[in-house]
Amino acid sequence: MKSKLAFLYPLIAILLWSGNVIVSRMSAHTIGPEAITFYRLLFAVLLMSGFVGIPAWKNRAAIWPHLGQFAILGFLAMCLFQSLSYLAAESTTATNMAVFTALTPLLTVALSAAVLKETPTVGMVGGGILSLVGLIYLVSSGNPATLVQNGIHLGDPLMLIAAMVYALYGVLLKRWNLPIAGWQSTYMQALCALTIMFPAFLATPAPMRSLNAETLPLIAYAGGFASVVLPFLWIRGVQILGPSRCAAFMNLLPVFTALGAIIMLGEPVHLYHVIGGGLALIGVACVGIFRRPLRTAAPIASEVVD
């Protein structure tokens, strides 16, 4: 029964992730990107200190040699990715943000080919092209010609960069394969990220880092549910189901986010969201379906993995 319900781990994690995207949109123009990133890290560190602080201290001899790597990982995933996401939320929709975030598995595979010298596959190349077409259709609101005339909203390229940053984070995790895993790894990354974000927090104008009835619930969700509960559920899902099966749940992120945006933000979902976002997600799915190395590629029809 336990194994049959294991899918609830990544499913609930994606639900919480979609909620985090909604929170990002709600925080736009309410609190500075650097401030909410710092506050969420502070809250997450305080929560994790209650059950990870002592074990991490006892394991400090093993942790210390990898402090620099934890700092880089924390900067990428917890500082840069989050700050870019909050900044992007000021000029794009929650649905667009979720679609770009859902590209992370595709971008991870692409970066793995470049950094880890893994052989490109038919799915990676074909899926990448299909996702690019979908994204162009999405950000142009269904009329690509307008991109030449009007350009694009700043939030969309910022979210693409954010997704690439998170993909790089995943590649470095795989490449370094640190001996400190699980909660202690997350805790050390958060501590390093908190330290890195402190100067940026101090540089934020006082009105954009004030705590009040409007910002506190956003920080509580981002620091508690999105920074502590979500990683726990995702890690448990990966342990039981494996990374590939959990990655498939990323395709649900735009769906849940769009529903939440309609209900909580009043954002409309147009046909171009469905078509463009759908093409982008199909491209992501192609990475897991068509796995034959590109160099020895046979006809595409023979590539489907049962």
Backbone as CSV, one residue per row, in Angstrom:
resi,resn,N_x,N_y,N_z,CA_x,CA_y,CA_z,C_x,C_y,C_z
1,MET,0.837,-1.204,0.000,0.000,0.000,0.000,0.874,1.258,0.000
2,LYS,1.984,1.172,0.753,2.890,2.307,0.859,3.470,2.663,-0.502
3,SER,3.909,1.631,-1.263,4.506,1.888,-2.569,3.471,2.422,-3.555
4,LYS,2.204,1.977,-3.410,1.158,2.441,-4.313,0.840,3.914,-4.097
5,LEU,1.038,4.377,-2.886,0.763,5.778,-2.574,2.002,6.658,-2.715
6,ALA,3.122,6.076,-3.165,4.370,6.834,-3.264,4.257,7.991,-4.248
7,PHE,3.364,7.869,-5.241,3.208,8.948,-6.219,2.715,10.236,-5.577
8,LEU,2.148,10.125,-4.360,1.671,11.322,-3.669,2.826,12.248,-3.283
9,TYR,4.024,11.683,-3.081,5.171,12.519,-2.714,5.480,13.552,-3.801
10,PRO,5.769,13.130,-5.047,6.033,14.151,-6.071,4.801,14.955,-6.447
11,LEU,3.616,14.347,-6.359,2.402,15.066,-6.716,2.163,16.245,-5.771
12,ILE,2.263,15.987,-4.472,2.066,17.069,-3.502,3.200,18.080,-3.606
13,ALA,4.414,17.587,-3.893,5.547,18.501,-4.066,5.296,19.472,-5.211
14,ILE,4.744,18.980,-6.313,4.458,19.850,-7.457,3.324,20.821,-7.113
15,LEU,2.351,20.358,-6.350,1.295,21.263,-5.889,1.871,22.408,-5.061
16,LEU,2.802,22.069,-4.169,3.443,23.108,-3.361,4.295,24.019,-4.228
17,TRP,4.936,23.448,-5.252,5.758,24.241,-6.155,4.887,25.231,-6.935
18,SER,3.727,24.766,-7.379,2.823,25.672,-8.095,2.359,26.786,-7.158
19,GLY,2.135,26.446,-5.899,1.789,27.461,-4.921,2.904,28.473,-4.743
20,ASN,4.141,28.013,-4.845,5.275,28.915,-4.729,5.329,29.898,-5.892
21,VAL,4.941,29.439,-7.080,4.889,30.326,-8.240,3.814,31.400,-8.020
22,ILE,2.671,30.975,-7.481,1.598,31.926,-7.179,2.077,32.953,-6.153
23,VAL,2.782,32.482,-5.140,3.323,33.380,-4.117,4.300,34.376,-4.738
24,SER,5.097,33.907,-5.688,6.038,34.802,-6.367,5.301,35.940,-7.060
25,ARG,4.202,35.603,-7.733,3.404,36.640,-8.394,2.764,37.591,-7.375
26,MET,2.309,37.034,-6.263,1.668,37.861,-5.237,2.668,38.797,-4.566
27,SER,3.941,38.398,-4.561,4.963,39.217,-3.908,5.445,40.354,-4.793
28,ALA,5.161,40.282,-6.105,5.637,41.303,-7.037,5.134,42.681,-6.614
29,HIS,6.065,43.640,-6.558,5.765,45.029,-6.195,5.308,45.180,-4.733
30,THR,5.393,44.086,-3.964,5.011,44.140,-2.549,6.236,44.080,-1.651
31,ILE,7.188,43.247,-2.044,8.438,43.086,-1.301,9.535,42.819,-2.324
32,GLY,10.718,43.332,-2.065,11.824,43.200,-3.010,12.240,41.747,-3.210
33,PRO,12.685,41.376,-4.423,13.118,39.996,-4.689,14.219,39.529,-3.739
34,GLU,15.194,40.417,-3.470,16.286,40.046,-2.570,15.779,39.867,-1.147
35,ALA,14.810,40.705,-0.741,14.300,40.645,0.624,13.528,39.361,0.880
36,ILE,12.612,39.006,-0.014,11.827,37.794,0.229,12.712,36.553,0.109
37,THR,13.726,36.600,-0.768,14.663,35.483,-0.852,15.406,35.318,0.464
38,PHE,15.870,36.441,1.041,16.584,36.386,2.317,15.675,35.901,3.436
39,TYR,14.466,36.446,3.522,13.550,36.066,4.598,13.161,34.582,4.514
40,ARG,12.908,34.082,3.288,12.518,32.682,3.157,13.671,31.778,3.577
41,LEU,14.909,32.178,3.250,16.071,31.394,3.658,16.234,31.421,5.172
42,LEU,16.038,32.590,5.771,16.158,32.700,7.218,15.136,31.815,7.917
43,PHE,13.899,31.846,7.453,12.848,31.035,8.051,13.132,29.546,7.862
44,ALA,13.599,29.171,6.651,13.908,27.765,6.370,15.055,27.270,7.250
45,VAL,16.092,28.090,7.414,17.236,27.699,8.247,16.799,27.532,9.699
46,LEU,15.967,28.442,10.176,15.483,28.327,11.553,14.676,27.046,11.752
47,LEU,13.834,26.710,10.789,13.044,25.482,10.886,13.937,24.249,10.858
48,MET,14.865,24.206,9.906,15.720,23.024,9.761,16.710,22.890,10.915
49,SER,17.085,24.000,11.539,18.029,23.937,12.661,17.495,23.071,13.793
50,GLY,16.167,23.018,13.918,15.561,22.231,14.987,15.819,20.744,14.881
51,PHE,16.010,20.238,13.649,16.236,18.795,13.516,17.470,18.439,12.687
52,VAL,18.132,19.438,12.104,19.331,19.146,11.305,20.578,19.777,11.910
53,GLY,20.408,20.848,12.676,21.544,21.585,13.194,22.535,20.725,13.966
54,ILE,22.050,19.952,14.932,22.943,19.129,15.759,23.613,18.020,14.940
55,PRO,22.871,17.234,14.136,23.535,16.222,13.304,24.573,16.835,12.355
56,ALA,24.272,18.012,11.781,25.221,18.654,10.876,26.484,19.083,11.628
57,TRP,26.316,19.585,12.850,27.473,19.981,13.642,28.346,18.771,13.991
58,LYS,27.715,17.683,14.339,28.476,16.467,14.645,29.209,15.935,13.420
59,ASN,28.679,16.236,12.243,29.266,15.755,10.995,30.147,16.820,10.331
60,ARG,30.535,17.833,11.092,31.232,18.984,10.522,32.574,18.616,9.872
61,ALA,33.243,17.589,10.385,34.529,17.194,9.792,34.353,16.734,8.353
62,ALA,33.230,16.084,8.052,32.964,15.639,6.684,32.403,16.765,5.828
63,ILE,31.689,17.695,6.459,31.047,18.785,5.727,32.049,19.857,5.316
64,TRP,32.980,20.205,6.197,33.862,21.346,5.991,34.617,21.336,4.649
65,PRO,35.210,20.201,4.221,35.956,20.222,2.954,35.097,20.583,1.740
66,HIS,33.787,20.465,1.850,32.891,20.721,0.718,32.126,22.036,0.866
67,LEU,32.593,22.891,1.783,31.865,24.126,2.051,31.767,25.008,0.802
68,GLY,32.835,25.081,0.026,32.819,25.880,-1.200,31.796,25.389,-2.198
69,GLN,31.682,24.072,-2.311,30.689,23.503,-3.227,29.270,23.758,-2.733
70,PHE,29.069,23.664,-1.424,27.744,23.988,-0.869,27.394,25.453,-1.135
71,ALA,28.403,26.322,-1.066,28.165,27.746,-1.316,27.736,27.978,-2.766
72,ILE,28.389,27.306,-3.696,28.032,27.451,-5.113,26.629,26.909,-5.368
73,LEU,26.339,25.737,-4.821,25.018,25.133,-5.010,23.929,26.000,-4.373
74,GLY,24.189,26.491,-3.171,23.211,27.335,-2.499,22.973,28.632,-3.248
75,PHE,24.058,29.206,-3.789,23.918,30.436,-4.564,23.056,30.212,-5.795
76,LEU,23.287,29.116,-6.509,22.547,28.856,-7.746,21.067,28.601,-7.471
77,ALA,20.772,27.645,-6.573,19.386,27.194,-6.391,18.580,28.081,-5.457
78,MET,19.228,28.617,-4.424,18.475,29.313,-3.387,18.606,30.829,-3.437
79,CYS,19.651,31.326,-4.093,19.811,32.781,-4.242,19.413,33.227,-5.644
80,LEU,20.191,32.781,-6.649,20.008,33.280,-8.007,18.683,32.829,-8.609
81,PHE,18.369,31.542,-8.516,17.122,31.041,-9.085,15.911,31.732,-8.460
82,GLN,15.895,31.812,-7.132,14.752,32.406,-6.454,14.654,33.908,-6.736
83,SER,15.775,34.617,-6.702,15.741,36.056,-6.954,15.281,36.354,-8.375
84,LEU,15.776,35.583,-9.352,15.346,35.770,-10.737,13.851,35.490,-10.882
85,SER,13.369,34.473,-10.188,11.947,34.136,-10.258,11.084,35.266,-9.706
86,TYR,11.485,35.813,-8.556,10.723,36.911,-7.972,10.782,38.156,-8.852
87,LEU,11.942,38.399,-9.464,12.082,39.552,-10.352,11.235,39.363,-11.610
88,ALA,11.233,38.139,-12.146,10.440,37.847,-13.346,8.952,38.007,-13.072
89,ALA,8.546,37.702,-11.852,7.116,37.764,-11.501,6.546,39.166,-11.641
90,GLU,7.415,40.172,-11.687,6.938,41.546,-11.808,6.450,41.871,-13.216
91,SER,6.821,41.046,-14.223,6.477,41.406,-15.602,6.039,40.229,-16.465
92,THR,5.649,39.115,-15.844,5.090,38.007,-16.615,4.026,37.319,-15.775
93,THR,3.327,36.373,-16.377,2.238,35.700,-15.666,2.733,34.467,-14.926
94,ALA,1.948,34.007,-13.961,2.294,32.792,-13.227,2.333,31.588,-14.155
95,THR,1.424,31.538,-15.135,1.396,30.417,-16.075,2.676,30.366,-16.889
96,ASN,3.116,31.512,-17.404,4.373,31.552,-18.153,5.546,31.113,-17.283
97,MET,5.563,31.562,-16.041,6.645,31.194,-15.125,6.701,29.688,-14.930
98,ALA,5.538,29.078,-14.794,5.487,27.635,-14.574,5.955,26.864,-15.801
99,VAL,5.595,27.334,-16.996,6.024,26.659,-18.222,7.538,26.701,-18.342
100,PHE,8.128,27.851,-18.093,9.589,27.957,-18.173,10.260,27.090,-17.111
101,THR,9.709,27.060,-15.916,10.277,26.221,-14.863,10.205,24.745,-15.233
102,ALA,9.107,24.347,-15.892,8.932,22.948,-16.288,9.920,22.515,-17.364
103,LEU,10.650,23.475,-17.955,11.675,23.136,-18.942,12.960,22.638,-18.282
104,THR,13.037,22.727,-16.972,14.272,22.380,-16.269,14.805,20.988,-16.612
105,PRO,13.967,19.929,-16.674,14.521,18.613,-17.052,15.179,18.612,-18.426
106,LEU,14.568,19.288,-19.394,15.142,19.369,-20.738,16.470,20.114,-20.707
107,LEU,16.504,21.236,-20.019,17.730,22.019,-19.929,18.821,21.270,-19.167
108,THR,18.424,20.475,-18.179,19.393,19.675,-17.429,20.074,18.664,-18.336
109,VAL,19.287,17.998,-19.177,19.848,17.028,-20.117,20.785,17.720,-21.100
110,ALA,20.385,18.900,-21.585,21.213,19.638,-22.541,22.537,20.065,-21.906
111,LEU,22.479,20.571,-20.667,23.703,20.976,-19.986,24.578,19.782,-19.631
112,SER,23.935,18.647,-19.327,24.700,17.428,-19.041,25.517,17.015,-20.251
113,ALA,24.948,17.186,-21.433,25.669,16.857,-22.668,26.886,17.759,-22.836
114,ALA,26.754,19.035,-22.429,27.858,19.979,-22.587,28.897,19.851,-21.474
115,VAL,28.428,19.731,-20.229,29.336,19.734,-19.081,29.881,18.346,-18.766
116,LEU,28.998,17.357,-18.782,29.393,15.990,-18.426,29.765,15.155,-19.640
117,LYS,29.723,15.777,-20.835,30.086,15.107,-22.086,29.199,13.897,-22.378
118,GLU,27.938,13.989,-21.949,27.010,12.911,-22.264,26.531,13.064,-23.702
119,THR,26.346,11.936,-24.396,25.968,11.973,-25.800,24.561,12.514,-25.988
120,PRO,24.385,13.518,-26.864,23.032,14.019,-27.134,22.143,12.927,-27.713
121,THR,20.862,13.003,-27.425,19.912,12.011,-27.932,18.943,12.657,-28.914
122,VAL,18.243,11.805,-29.642,17.218,12.285,-30.561,16.172,13.100,-29.815
123,GLY,15.766,12.611,-28.642,14.752,13.308,-27.856,15.214,14.674,-27.393
124,MET,16.512,14.785,-27.041,17.021,16.059,-26.556,17.001,17.112,-27.664
125,VAL,17.448,16.741,-28.845,17.501,17.691,-29.953,16.092,17.998,-30.475
126,GLY,15.338,16.934,-30.779,13.983,17.138,-31.289,13.080,17.808,-30.275
127,GLY,13.178,17.369,-29.016,12.372,17.963,-27.963,12.749,19.410,-27.714
128,GLY,14.043,19.708,-27.813,14.488,21.081,-27.626,13.920,22.012,-28.682
129,ILE,13.915,21.544,-29.929,13.365,22.352,-31.020,11.863,22.562,-30.820
130,LEU,11.167,21.493,-30.455,9.722,21.590,-30.250,9.398,22.530,-29.086
131,SER,10.164,22.440,-28.006,9.938,23.322,-26.861,10.207,24.771,-27.231
132,LEU,11.237,25.004,-28.048,11.546,26.362,-28.473,10.397,26.958,-29.284
133,VAL,9.848,26.150,-30.192,8.704,26.604,-30.980,7.531,26.947,-30.060
134,GLY,7.275,26.077,-29.085,6.183,26.316,-28.139,6.384,27.585,-27.331
135,LEU,7.625,27.820,-26.883,7.905,29.007,-26.085,7.741,30.288,-26.905
136,ILE,8.188,30.247,-28.157,8.014,31.419,-29.023,6.530,31.726,-29.204
137,TYR,5.747,30.682,-29.403,4.293,30.864,-29.556,3.685,31.396,-28.264
138,LEU,4.178,30.919,-27.128,3.647,31.331,-25.823,3.960,32.794,-25.534
139,VAL,5.239,33.165,-25.624,5.628,34.527,-25.229,5.156,35.579,-26.235
140,SER,4.811,35.139,-27.458,4.293,36.085,-28.453,2.777,36.169,-28.419
141,SER,2.168,35.511,-27.440,0.699,35.480,-27.309,0.031,34.942,-28.559
142,GLY,0.680,33.949,-29.201,0.100,33.298,-30.373,0.376,33.989,-31.685
143,ASN,1.184,35.038,-31.675,1.500,35.769,-32.907,2.995,36.090,-32.930
144,PRO,3.829,35.139,-33.404,5.288,35.323,-33.374,5.762,36.594,-34.057
145,ALA,5.007,37.110,-35.024,5.427,38.325,-35.737,5.533,39.520,-34.794
146,THR,4.770,39.495,-33.706,4.802,40.628,-32.782,6.127,40.729,-32.025
147,LEU,6.869,39.625,-31.957,8.159,39.664,-31.268,9.121,40.612,-31.958
148,VAL,9.049,40.681,-33.277,9.925,41.576,-34.038,9.544,43.030,-33.775
149,GLN,8.247,43.282,-33.647,7.761,44.653,-33.483,7.814,45.125,-32.036
150,ASN,7.368,44.267,-31.116,7.192,44.707,-29.729,8.178,44.088,-28.748
151,GLY,8.932,43.068,-29.192,9.815,42.382,-28.267,9.030,41.495,-27.311
152,ILE,9.628,41.145,-26.183,8.972,40.274,-25.208,9.040,40.910,-23.832
153,HIS,8.177,40.434,-22.939,8.215,40.900,-21.563,9.518,40.450,-20.903
154,LEU,10.110,41.312,-20.104,11.384,40.999,-19.463,11.295,39.742,-18.612
155,GLY,10.131,39.494,-18.012,9.991,38.352,-17.118,10.202,37.017,-17.787
156,ASP,9.876,36.910,-19.079,10.007,35.619,-19.763,11.467,35.201,-19.940
157,PRO,12.357,36.054,-20.490,13.769,35.639,-20.554,14.399,35.464,-19.182
158,LEU,13.942,36.232,-18.198,14.460,36.059,-16.838,14.116,34.664,-16.311
159,MET,12.892,34.192,-16.603,12.505,32.852,-16.152,13.271,31.773,-16.909
160,LEU,13.584,32.025,-18.182,14.398,31.061,-18.933,15.791,30.969,-18.323
161,ILE,16.361,32.111,-17.974,17.667,32.107,-17.319,17.583,31.392,-15.975
162,ALA,16.492,31.651,-15.232,16.312,30.992,-13.934,16.246,29.475,-14.095
163,ALA,15.521,29.006,-15.108,15.433,27.568,-15.354,16.796,26.996,-15.723
164,MET,17.592,27.740,-16.492,18.937,27.290,-16.849,19.833,27.230,-15.609
165,VAL,19.664,28.192,-14.714,20.430,28.196,-13.470,20.104,26.954,-12.640
166,TYR,18.803,26.623,-12.547,18.415,25.445,-11.760,18.882,24.160,-12.431
167,ALA,18.900,24.158,-13.759,19.415,22.996,-14.479,20.909,22.816,-14.205
168,LEU,21.651,23.926,-14.196,23.084,23.866,-13.879,23.292,23.339,-12.466
169,TYR,22.430,23.742,-11.563,22.477,23.233,-10.177,22.365,21.712,-10.167
170,GLY,21.400,21.180,-10.929,21.228,19.730,-10.984,22.435,19.024,-11.587
171,VAL,23.033,19.628,-12.606,24.212,19.029,-13.248,25.387,18.995,-12.282
172,LEU,25.600,20.086,-11.552,26.708,20.127,-10.594,26.496,19.145,-9.450
173,LEU,25.243,18.990,-9.017,24.958,17.989,-7.987,25.399,16.608,-8.451
174,LYS,25.098,16.300,-9.712,25.448,14.992,-10.260,26.947,14.862,-10.446
175,ARG,27.571,15.933,-10.923,29.008,15.870,-11.194,29.824,15.733,-9.916
176,TRP,29.468,16.517,-8.899,30.241,16.478,-7.663,29.904,15.277,-6.798
177,ASN,28.659,14.842,-6.820,28.234,13.671,-6.048,28.763,13.740,-4.616
178,LEU,28.391,14.797,-3.925,28.910,15.047,-2.582,28.517,13.939,-1.606
179,PRO,29.423,13.595,-0.686,29.113,12.539,0.286,28.099,12.958,1.337
180,ILE,27.811,14.248,1.412,26.815,14.760,2.361,25.498,14.904,1.608
181,ALA,24.525,14.091,1.930,23.269,14.094,1.172,22.098,14.432,2.080
182,GLY,20.917,14.502,1.466,19.680,14.674,2.218,19.594,16.015,2.923
183,TRP,19.059,15.991,4.135,18.769,17.213,4.861,20.017,18.016,5.180
184,GLN,21.116,17.335,5.512,22.333,18.073,5.860,22.858,18.857,4.668
185,SER,22.750,18.299,3.478,23.160,19.007,2.270,22.273,20.229,2.044
186,THR,20.963,20.039,2.141,20.024,21.155,1.971,20.275,22.234,3.011
187,TYR,20.526,21.817,4.239,20.755,22.756,5.336,22.005,23.593,5.098
188,MET,23.096,22.944,4.682,24.342,23.673,4.442,24.208,24.614,3.249
189,GLN,23.501,24.185,2.223,23.274,25.071,1.076,22.471,26.303,1.508
190,ALA,21.465,26.081,2.350,20.638,27.193,2.822,21.445,28.150,3.690
191,LEU,22.303,27.615,4.554,23.142,28.470,5.398,24.068,29.336,4.545
192,CYS,24.696,28.710,3.550,25.589,29.457,2.663,24.809,30.511,1.876
193,ALA,23.635,30.121,1.373,22.814,31.051,0.597,22.360,32.230,1.451
194,LEU,22.017,31.953,2.698,21.587,33.012,3.618,22.710,34.030,3.812
195,THR,23.925,33.543,3.964,25.081,34.426,4.139,25.320,35.267,2.889
196,ILE,25.203,34.630,1.725,25.424,35.331,0.457,24.373,36.412,0.233
197,MET,23.120,36.130,0.618,22.025,37.067,0.360,22.010,38.249,1.327
198,PHE,22.728,38.162,2.428,22.644,39.208,3.450,23.033,40.589,2.923
199,PRO,24.151,40.741,2.200,24.473,42.074,1.665,23.399,42.606,0.712
200,ALA,22.848,41.738,-0.141,21.792,42.172,-1.062,20.552,42.598,-0.292
201,PHE,20.270,41.901,0.812,19.131,42.266,1.657,19.331,43.652,2.255
202,LEU,20.535,43.930,2.746,20.818,45.230,3.341,20.733,46.350,2.304
203,ALA,21.056,46.021,1.039,21.020,47.029,-0.024,19.613,47.313,-0.524
204,THR,18.653,46.482,-0.125,17.264,46.685,-0.543,16.659,47.868,0.221
205,PRO,15.984,48.782,-0.470,15.351,49.917,0.226,14.423,49.440,1.337
206,ALA,14.429,50.139,2.452,13.654,49.737,3.631,12.182,49.454,3.343
207,PRO,11.497,50.262,2.526,10.075,49.967,2.263,9.855,48.631,1.556
208,MET,10.870,48.159,0.797,10.724,46.914,0.040,11.219,45.696,0.821
209,ARG,11.580,45.898,2.084,11.937,44.736,2.907,11.213,44.761,4.260
210,SER,10.145,45.508,4.314,9.387,45.592,5.564,8.504,44.367,5.741
211,LEU,8.325,43.967,6.984,7.461,42.852,7.330,6.114,43.391,7.779
212,ASN,5.047,42.875,7.191,3.714,43.323,7.548,2.715,42.204,7.287
213,ALA,1.460,42.489,7.477,0.421,41.466,7.330,0.339,40.935,5.905
214,GLU,0.812,41.707,4.949,0.756,41.274,3.551,1.935,40.395,3.178
215,THR,3.117,40.695,3.715,4.319,39.958,3.325,4.592,38.722,4.190
216,LEU,4.184,38.739,5.449,4.489,37.617,6.343,3.923,36.276,5.857
217,PRO,2.652,36.208,5.413,2.153,34.916,4.916,2.921,34.418,3.688
218,LEU,3.358,35.325,2.826,4.124,34.933,1.645,5.467,34.346,2.058
219,ILE,6.120,34.981,3.021,7.407,34.487,3.508,7.242,33.145,4.210
220,ALA,6.171,33.011,4.998,5.924,31.757,5.720,5.731,30.603,4.743
221,TYR,4.982,30.829,3.674,4.774,29.769,2.682,6.078,29.439,1.975
222,ALA,6.776,30.485,1.505,8.006,30.265,0.750,9.083,29.616,1.607
223,GLY,9.199,30.052,2.862,10.244,29.515,3.729,9.904,28.183,4.351
224,GLY,8.614,27.935,4.619,8.213,26.679,5.249,7.831,25.605,4.259
225,PHE,6.729,25.807,3.568,6.236,24.784,2.640,7.159,24.595,1.437
226,ALA,7.570,25.711,0.798,8.344,25.590,-0.431,9.815,25.251,-0.190
227,SER,10.373,25.644,0.946,11.805,25.436,1.194,12.115,24.243,2.085
228,VAL,11.135,23.761,2.836,11.389,22.642,3.753,10.518,21.432,3.419
229,VAL,9.206,21.619,3.385,8.297,20.491,3.128,8.450,19.977,1.704
230,LEU,8.513,20.888,0.738,8.628,20.479,-0.668,9.883,19.628,-0.920
231,PRO,11.093,20.070,-0.505,12.272,19.217,-0.724,12.152,17.852,-0.076
232,PHE,11.556,17.794,1.135,11.392,16.501,1.807,10.538,15.558,0.960
233,LEU,9.398,16.056,0.475,8.510,15.220,-0.333,9.172,14.805,-1.639
234,TRP,9.884,15.719,-2.262,10.525,15.404,-3.542,11.628,14.361,-3.365
235,ILE,12.438,14.531,-2.317,13.518,13.571,-2.051,12.941,12.191,-1.764
236,ARG,11.869,12.122,-0.978,11.233,10.834,-0.688,10.688,10.205,-1.965
237,GLY,10.098,11.029,-2.818,9.583,10.508,-4.081,10.688,9.942,-4.951
238,VAL,11.816,10.654,-5.023,12.948,10.176,-5.831,13.494,8.871,-5.263
239,GLN,13.546,8.776,-3.935,14.060,7.558,-3.302,13.197,6.343,-3.627
240,ILE,11.889,6.527,-3.696,10.969,5.401,-3.900,10.692,5.152,-5.390
241,LEU,10.450,6.228,-6.135,10.038,6.087,-7.528,11.189,6.218,-8.521
242,GLY,12.253,6.888,-8.113,13.349,7.146,-9.028,13.239,8.536,-9.642
243,PRO,14.374,9.128,-10.069,14.365,10.505,-10.590,13.580,10.675,-11.880
244,SER,13.610,9.688,-12.768,12.930,9.831,-14.060,11.419,9.906,-13.892
245,ARG,10.867,9.031,-13.066,9.421,9.026,-12.861,8.974,10.285,-12.137
246,CYS,9.792,10.786,-11.218,9.433,12.027,-10.525,9.513,13.220,-11.470
247,ALA,10.499,13.218,-12.362,10.650,14.334,-13.304,9.418,14.485,-14.183
248,ALA,8.729,13.375,-14.459,7.529,13.438,-15.291,6.438,14.297,-14.656
249,PHE,6.455,14.376,-13.325,5.441,15.179,-12.627,5.634,16.674,-12.870
250,MET,6.823,17.070,-13.352,7.064,18.481,-13.647,6.099,19.005,-14.703
251,ASN,5.618,18.101,-15.557,4.681,18.522,-16.601,3.354,19.012,-16.031
252,LEU,3.081,18.648,-14.772,1.840,19.086,-14.134,1.963,20.486,-13.539
253,LEU,3.187,20.993,-13.430,3.391,22.294,-12.795,2.616,23.415,-13.486
254,PRO,2.684,23.545,-14.831,1.898,24.616,-15.470,0.392,24.445,-15.303
255,VAL,-0.057,23.180,-15.257,-1.493,22.924,-15.112,-1.980,23.404,-13.748
256,PHE,-1.298,22.968,-12.692,-1.687,23.371,-11.338,-1.541,24.875,-11.152
257,THR,-0.469,25.435,-11.721,-0.235,26.865,-11.566,-1.310,27.681,-12.277
258,ALA,-1.684,27.244,-13.483,-2.730,27.951,-14.233,-4.042,27.941,-13.464
259,LEU,-4.391,26.789,-12.875,-5.615,26.708,-12.079,-5.545,27.643,-10.879
260,GLY,-4.403,27.651,-10.196,-4.234,28.531,-9.055,-4.273,29.996,-9.444
261,ALA,-3.693,30.322,-10.605,-3.670,31.708,-11.076,-5.079,32.199,-11.410
262,ILE,-5.888,31.302,-11.961,-7.271,31.667,-12.270,-8.049,31.964,-10.991
263,ILE,-7.886,31.082,-10.004,-8.661,31.198,-8.773,-8.174,32.333,-7.878
264,MET,-6.839,32.434,-7.698,-6.287,33.347,-6.701,-5.853,34.694,-7.268
265,LEU,-5.449,34.707,-8.543,-4.931,35.945,-9.120,-5.838,36.531,-10.185
266,GLY,-6.821,35.757,-10.618,-7.697,36.232,-11.679,-7.036,36.312,-13.033
267,GLU,-5.934,35.556,-13.211,-5.247,35.558,-14.502,-6.029,34.711,-15.502
268,PRO,-6.285,35.224,-16.687,-6.969,34.412,-17.703,-6.000,33.443,-18.365
269,VAL,-6.492,32.305,-18.768,-5.700,31.348,-19.540,-6.242,31.350,-20.962
270,HIS,-5.398,31.712,-21.925,-5.812,31.821,-23.323,-5.397,30.570,-24.097
271,LEU,-5.876,30.500,-25.311,-5.558,29.349,-26.165,-4.062,29.253,-26.419
272,TYR,-3.383,30.397,-26.537,-1.944,30.343,-26.803,-1.170,29.771,-25.613
273,HIS,-1.721,29.917,-24.404,-1.106,29.255,-23.253,-1.161,27.742,-23.421
274,VAL,-2.311,27.257,-23.845,-2.511,25.813,-24.002,-1.634,25.271,-25.133
275,ILE,-1.644,25.950,-26.276,-0.880,25.461,-27.442,0.625,25.602,-27.198
276,GLY,1.065,26.822,-26.852,2.492,27.048,-26.648,3.048,26.257,-25.484
277,GLY,2.344,26.299,-24.347,2.794,25.530,-23.193,2.755,24.037,-23.450
278,GLY,1.711,23.577,-24.170,1.605,22.159,-24.498,2.755,21.686,-25.356
279,LEU,3.124,22.464,-26.384,4.252,22.098,-27.245,5.554,22.050,-26.441
280,ALA,5.731,23.029,-25.545,6.941,23.053,-24.724,7.035,21.811,-23.844
281,LEU,5.909,21.399,-23.258,5.912,20.239,-22.366,6.062,18.939,-23.141
282,ILE,5.492,18.878,-24.343,5.688,17.695,-25.189,7.172,17.554,-25.527
283,GLY,7.818,18.696,-25.777,9.255,18.670,-26.037,10.033,18.118,-24.859
284,VAL,9.632,18.500,-23.648,10.277,17.964,-22.446,10.063,16.453,-22.361
285,ALA,8.836,16.002,-22.647,8.523,14.568,-22.579,9.336,13.775,-23.597
286,CYS,9.647,14.384,-24.742,10.422,13.684,-25.781,11.797,13.258,-25.279
287,VAL,12.343,14.013,-24.320,13.663,13.685,-23.782,13.650,12.301,-23.143
288,GLY,12.578,11.979,-22.429,12.493,10.680,-21.775,12.011,9.564,-22.674
289,ILE,11.385,9.908,-23.804,10.826,8.882,-24.684,11.819,8.430,-25.749
290,PHE,12.471,9.404,-26.399,13.395,9.085,-27.495,14.820,9.178,-26.978
291,ARG,15.379,8.047,-26.592,16.651,8.042,-25.869,17.844,7.563,-26.697
292,ARG,17.637,7.219,-27.946,18.761,6.733,-28.745,19.751,7.865,-28.986
293,PRO,21.065,7.596,-28.826,22.078,8.630,-29.108,21.928,9.176,-30.522
294,LEU,22.132,10.464,-30.663,21.910,11.136,-31.946,22.819,10.605,-33.035
295,ARG,24.036,10.247,-32.695,24.999,9.819,-33.711,24.603,8.545,-34.410
296,THR,23.898,7.672,-33.694,23.507,6.390,-34.288,22.007,6.330,-34.504
297,ALA,21.410,7.515,-34.687,19.949,7.586,-34.763,19.403,6.847,-35.964
298,ALA,18.397,6.019,-35.683,17.633,5.353,-36.721,16.351,6.145,-36.883
299,PRO,15.417,5.698,-37.728,14.151,6.413,-37.856,13.488,6.628,-36.511
300,ILE,12.896,7.808,-36.339,12.320,8.213,-35.050,11.314,7.210,-34.535
301,ALA,10.558,6.609,-35.414,9.492,5.698,-34.990,10.029,4.531,-34.197
302,SER,11.312,4.190,-34.402,11.876,3.041,-33.712,12.444,3.420,-32.355
303,GLU,12.364,4.728,-31.994,13.013,5.178,-30.779,12.143,5.071,-29.548
304,VAL,10.860,4.819,-29.694,9.962,4.844,-28.535,10.341,3.765,-27.544
305,VAL,10.496,4.183,-26.314,10.832,3.253,-25.262,9.546,2.820,-24.572
306,ASP,9.299,1.538,-24.507,8.078,1.048,-23.876,8.202,1.208,-22.373
